[in-house]
Amino acid sequence: MLEDFLKYQAKTTPHPLGLEIASASGSFIFDTQGKSYLDFVAGVSALPLGHSHPKVVRALKSQIEKYMHVMVYGEFAQAPAVALCKKLVELLPENHEVVYLTNSGTEAIEGAMKLAKRATQRSGLVAAHNSYHGSTHGALSLLGFEQQKKGYRPLLPGVSFIRFNDASDLNQIDETTAAVLLETIQGGAGFILPENDYLKKVKKRCEQVGALLLLDEIQPGFGRTGKMFGFEHYGIAPDIIVMGKALGGGLPIGAFSASKALMNQLEDDPKLGHITTFGGNPVIATAALTTINEIIDQRLMEQTLDKEKIFRKNLQHHLIKTIRGKGLMLAPIFENPEIPNFLVARCIEKGLLLFWLLWEKNAIRISPPLNISEEEIVMGCTIIKESLDEL
Ligand SMILES: Cc1ncc(COP(=O)(O)O)c(C=O)c1O
């Protein structure tokens, strides 16, 4: 399979990890040789319930037998998508009355950017250095890492960049700004948390100049940091919230939410403001609704901060300088990139799956399923420490 994978499937790096997957269940992935890997990555935060959770599988089977796809987004009322949007509205801040479902996080970012431009009749967008919001031209225009963009110019005009956590840059947000788009917790930058009321200051500046605040909750969303959404830690509510990854419980999804007054902009004059064939797909919406319900029913959100403590306690090693992040999005930081490179490779050999972060090369990503057990956490941390001891 590996030979055909390398031959026929387009690659995104010259040397992919190339594990040959046979199956996956709970916190473990199994390769075609029968070797098991404890998964500390969870599909890059996309599997809050681990792999193939039985309740999600059961719900999916039942939906597939009823119908899989009947019509493009927004024309027919289909119970799974309706129930999902209703549930999300219950969980979101008060002024978020409507949800638009998309195929991916990136598509939700695109829809949210368009909505902000249309609602404000302005074209300026402000994003943060070292941000990541997706890989299409619009999302790429907001991406704050120049090296990644240089092959694709020209990108969107009117985009400017501010330093995350630096309030002295906020004067770049002005009356021409349609929206400021930030990750609540910067992911690719190394799990950087907002500090010193930064998000409140951004929100205040947006209000002063009539710009909208969009928060990308694609990584912290759905319990990963101990609250349903990451921004709940910081005492603000954004105007538009972009969701994805964990929401789908392992299937592809994205969503953006706003007030009805804002979202109405997409439906008329001209109508079809954002259209998508598979957004709101009933099978995927079923996975999403079942996943959210299980996160709530099993109180996984509440357990996240205790699990963070277990990680921090078990990841004490002289080569780990600090551990950034919150809840179950944690990034041990090392002296140089050689250590994470060694660690990812060595841990895979020893049966633990870790991964890198996009721009912070001195870090490894730890973003396991939210329902990972204490025993599994200790097991993985022991493998990390034993591997570091070899250096
Ligand atoms: C913060 C953030 N925004 C947007 C995206 C894009 O989401 P997707 O890959 O589902 O399109 C990602 C994906 O890694 C992300 O981490």
The ligand as a Gaussian input file, in Angstrom:
#p B3LYP/6-31G(d) Opt

LIG

0 1
 C       -6.998000      27.187000      13.487000
 C       -7.412000      26.529000      12.214000
 N       -8.205000      27.191000      11.364000
 C       -8.621000      26.633000      10.208000
 C       -8.233000      25.353000       9.853000
 C       -8.715000      24.748000       8.577000
 O       -9.624000      23.729000       8.823000
 P       -9.844000      22.556000       7.730000
 O       -8.531000      21.854000       7.576000
 O      -10.935000      21.711000       8.310000
 O      -10.273000      23.206000       6.474000
 C       -7.398000      24.638000      10.705000
 C       -6.921000      23.286000      10.341000
 O       -5.897000      22.832000      10.772000
 C       -6.969000      25.238000      11.914000
 O       -6.169000      24.588000      12.750000

